[in-house]
């Protein structure tokens, strides 16, 4: 019988958001039964000590002269990094630096301190990272299966998509019918409300949060939290130049976007310009039926 893989989870400079995200995942206890958890800062484990492990999870960013568990953070990560078979950089802070410092393999869009060792790193960005993304990676490692990665060491199973794919507002995007406020069921959030879904690598609209929702479904724009540029962009307003969004959907040229937008607006879709639900009519019908 094979022994369980040993896992150490280090909280660097961050907010513990990815931990709490994973703790709310219904199957997280079942996954933890498959591993030997040597250390997690929020779970009752043995007192931390530097030791060999099979899986090292790093949550949070790196920062010079920052102490964690009695060690200078960079020295601590270096000591654990060398013996770990797989290293998971969990969350945008760990991957790219996010709000707090620099990432493990990347420093925003530049190479970070551990870039030369990136072959053993699996990057799972997100603020926070979706728990199912981490569950997928851990299960693949536990079962000794190959994880296909993209050029930034993100799992293709999750990050080959854009957040735009699977969005229930896609039809509004195609017909260039824009939401002019937040929280509505109708309209696309890309042109006015700052939605970054068309150029954000993520499967949030395919693998829903708590199995029910995502930001666009709730009438809030995608913030692009899985990208190296987060949180530098304006989160609630689309940056435009002469009326054209500064950031276009991946693979779409400015000329193509203008052509498609012009055609879509000239062929007005009456169905999509109406509310999805006429709440007033529903109330009147309910009143009539109750009499």
Secondary structure, DSSP 8 states (H G I E B T S, - for coil): ----EEEEEEE-BS-SHHHHHHHTSTTHHHHHTTEEEEE-TTS----------SEEEEESBB-TT-EETTEEHHHHHHHHHHH-SEEEEESHHHHH-TTTSB-SSEETTEE-TTGGGGGGEEEE--TT--HHHHHHHHHHHHTT----B-TTSBBHHHHTSBTTTT-TTHHHHHTT-B-SSTT-SSSBSSSSS---GGG-B--TTTS-BTTTB-TGGGT-----TTSTTTTSS-SSS--EETTEESS--TT--HHHHHHHHHHHHHS--TGGGS-S--HHHHHHHHHHHH-
